[in-house]
């Protein structure tokens, strides 16, 4: 009898089509990545093995294994760790027993869904990026494009800079990772709550949550937070005479610049500042119109 025929029959979702030793190695390598309180469980049932999650189940609090729609494959182990993190988070935030099990059926077991809709941060970020560049410049009304530097810069400042605060884009969205991103202190030492940055982070998280399979849970947690901005930057003002004096002085200095490229750029921006004062336009509106 060959060694292959001696291997156990492995159950779970789908057919087992990889070597048992490779699956077992993945199980041993990754089961330690599960959060405290929720673990992977390899359970034998007759001649079959199933990959389950084990945790203290509401409302009894008894630590029992629970099916989690996992294949007994290396990828199934990796998916199991991710689902374990989702369950750990839900156990810490969902207080209603019925709500937890409804969430478990939808998010972990995929019931009442055509297909497993667990998607990663990377996939959600790509969707949001595609939607951004499918839109229009709010100042000029022209279609946005990845070939226009100002559009790329705007996308980075309004969205990507916040996406980059997530360390692992291949994770599934969880409230724990939301909290880390939302409450990371500002580097300049300013108070976070009530700042413009806090408000922007909040609405980026809300956009991410709306595309997550556990959106009801994430949005419910966000609803408990007040994102209102209470601290604002003090706006600077300058009189027209003071501006004219500065403008003419800066214009004179331009002619002392020997580098032609720098001189040309300075002339262009002085022209832009003059137009903003004369016609009340924003710098970005004029710069975009003339590709400055």
N, C-alpha and C positions, 0 to 999 in steps of 0.2 A: 504494500500500500504506500502511495506517495505521501510526502509531507503535506502537500496541498490538501489532500482529502482528510487529514487529521485536524485541520484548522476549524475553529468553531464557526457555526453559521451566525452571521451578524445581522441583526434586524435593524429597525429604524426606518426612516423615510427612504424610499427608493431601493434599488438593488445594490448590494455590496460588491464593488467591482475592483477593489484594490487589495493588496496583500494585507493580511491581518497584522503582521509585524510592523508594517509602515504606519498603519492606523494607530497601533498601540504606542509606537514611539512618539507620534504626534500628541497622543493623549497624555503621556508622561511629561512631555516637554512643555505643554501649554496649560495643563490644568491648574498649575500654580499661579497663573495670571488672573484667575477668578477673584472677585472681591470677597472680603470677609463676610461670611454668612451665606454665600451662594456658591455652590461648587458643582463641578461636573461629576456625574455618577455613571459608571459603566456597570449595567445590571444584566445578569444572566437570567433568561427565562427559558427553561428547558435547554435546548441546544442552541438557542439564539441569544444574542447580546443586543442591548439597546443603549443608546447614549441619552442620558437624562440630565435634568437639573435638580439639585437637592437643596432645599432651604426650608426655613420655618414658615409653614403655610398658614395664612389667615383662615378662619379666626382662631383655630386651635393652638397655633404656635408650635405644633409638632414638626420636627425636622424630617421631611419625607421626600422621596424622589418624585419628580413630576415630568411627564413627557414634554418635550420642547421642540418637536418637529425638526430633529437633527439627524443627519445622515451619519453613519459610522464610517467616516472617511476623515482624512486630515483636514479637509476644508470644513467638515462638520464640526470638528473640534474647535477650530478657529471661530466659526459662527457661534458655537456654544459659549465661548468665553465672552463674546460680544453680548449675547443675550443674557448671560449671567450678570453683566454690568447693568443692563437695562432693568433686570428684575431687582437687583440690589437698590438701585435708585428709586424704583417704584415702591418698594417696601418701606422706604424711608420718607416718602412724600404722600402716598395715597393712603388715607386713613379709613376709607370705607371698604369693607370686605367685598361687597358686590362690585364696586367700581374697580377694585384691583383685579378681580377675576375676569371682568369684562375686558379690561386692558390686556390681561394675559392672553385671553382667547384671540384678541385682534392682533396684538403686536408680536407675541411669541409663537402662538400656534397658527396664526394666519387664517383663522376661521372667517367665513363670510367674505373672503377676498379671492379674486380670480387667481392671483399669484402672490408669492411672498414679496411684499413691497418694502422690505427693509432696505434703505438706501443710505449711503455714507455721506459724510460732510462733503467729500470731493464731488460727488454727483450733484448735490444740492448747490454747491458753489458754482458749478458749471452751468446749471440751469439759470441761476441768478445772473451770471455774467452774460449768457446768451440773451436773456431778457433785457439787460441793460443796453447792449449794443443793438438790439432790435428797436430801441426807442429813439427819441429825438432830443437834440440839444435844447434845453429849456430856454436858453437865451436867444438863439438864432432860429430855432425850429427845423434845422437841417437834420437829416438822419445821422446818428452816431456811426462811427467807423473805427475799427481796430487799426486802420492805416493813418489815423489822425492822432498826432502826439497829444494834443490837448484833451481828446476824449479818453485816451489811455490813462493820462494823468488824473482826470476827473474820476474815472472808474477806480483807480488805485486809492485815491483819497476818500471816496465815498463808500467803497465796499471792500476792496481787496485788503486794505490795511487792517480791517477787522477780521477778515478770514484768516489772515496770517497769525492771529493770536491763538488759533487752535493748533496745538502741537501735532496732532495726528489726524490728517484728513480722511483716513480710511476707517475711522471709528464711526459708529452710529451716533446720531444726536442723543444726548442725555441731559437731564437737568443739572447734573454735577458739572459737566463740562461747560454748560451755559453759565453757571454761577462763577466759575473760574474766569471766563472771558469777561463777564459783566463787571466783576468787582476787582479786576486787576488794577492796582494803584496807578495813578498818573505818574509819569516819570519826572515831571517838574515839581512834584511834591504838593500840588494843589489838591484840595478836597475833591473826591470823586463824585459823591452824591450831589445832584443838583447842577452838575456841570454839563456843558454841551456834549462832551465826549460820552458821558454816561447816557444821555438821551439818544445819541447816535448808536451806541452799542445796543441799547434796548431795542430799537426799531430794526436793526440788522438781525438780532436774535429772533425777533417776531417774524421777519421774512423767512428765516431759516426754519422756524418752527412750523410755519404754514405748509412747508413742503415735506415735513417729516411724517413717517407713519404713525408716530405717537404724538401727533400735533395737539390733540385734545388735552393731553396731560401737560405738555410743555406750555401751551397757551394759558392753561388754567394757572400755572405757577407764575407766569409773567403778569397775569392780571392782578396779582397781589402786590405788584411793585409800581410805585409812582415815578415815571420817568421825567416829570416836568422839570424844565431847566429853571433854576432859581438864581443862578449867578451868571452875570453877563460881563463881557469885556467892555471897559469904558471906552466909548467912541472918542476919537480925537477930532478936533475941529481946527480950522484955520481960516482966517479972514482973507478976502479976495486980494487985498493989497499985500498982505504977507506972502500969499501964494505967488503973486506977480513978481515980487522981489526975488523970491527963491527961484522962480522959473528962469528969469533973465540971468541970474547969477550962474545957475547950472548950465544955461545955454552957452555962456561965455567959457565955462570950464571945458565944454566939449571940444572947443577948438584948440585946446592945449594937449589933447590926447593924440599921440603919434600913431598908435595902432589904428589902421583904417577900419577894421572890423568892429572894434570896441566903439570907435567914434560914430560909426553908422548906426549901431544898435542904440547908443545913447540918444542920438538925434531922433530915432524912431520912437523911443519911449517918452521923450519929452513932448513929442507931437501928440502921443496918446493921452498924456496927462492933461495937456491943454484942451483936447477935445472933451475929456470927461468933465472938466470945469465949465467949459463953454456950453455944452449941450446936456449936461447932467447924466451922461452915460456911465455905465460901469466899465472898469478897466478890462474885464474879461470879455465884454461885448465888443469893444473896439478891437482888442487884440485878436479875437476869433474872426472878426470880419476881415481883417487884413493879414491873417496868418502870422501874427507877431509872436 
